[in-house]
Amino acid sequence: MTCRYDEISQHDALYIAARGYPGGVEALAQRMGMAAHVLYKKLRPAVETHHVNYEEVSEIVEHLEEVGKIALADLALQAFNWRHARVTFRLPDMTVSAGELFA
């Protein structure tokens, strides 16, 4: 069974994605060089003293992609874009130069 999330909060989506990392938030925090309790706080929007920044979100997405959790990485990106009335799609893997791509 496949679950599809529509209009999910970007904070909820990032937390779901982080929990899906092998070993959970604790392992992801270690991979990021951060204490687990700090990452937990950053993933909770109700905590006003801690926030994830763009670099940390990108790092979370990259780590998820590295371990093959593409759907979870996409969930986090899609939720962010949904909030801003945008869509996300994955570019096909291609080996062309930048010039050829933009031509």
CORSULPE-V276041 format. One record per pair of residues at least 24 apart in sequence whose ideal C-beta (glycine too) atoms are under 6 Angstrom apart, sorted by sequence separation. I is the first residue (numbers start at 1). J is the second residue. D is the distance in Angstrom with one decimal. If there is no record, write none. Layout:
BEGIN
I|J|D  I|J|D
END
This chain:
BEGIN
18|43|5.9  32|59|5.8  15|43|4.6  31|63|5.6  11|45|4.3  22|67|5.7  17|64|6.0  20|69|5.5  20|72|4.3  17|72|4.1  17|75|5.6  17|76|4.4  13|75|4.9  14|76|4.8  13|76|4.9  13|79|3.5  10|79|4.3  10|80|4.5  8|79|4.9  10|83|5.7
END
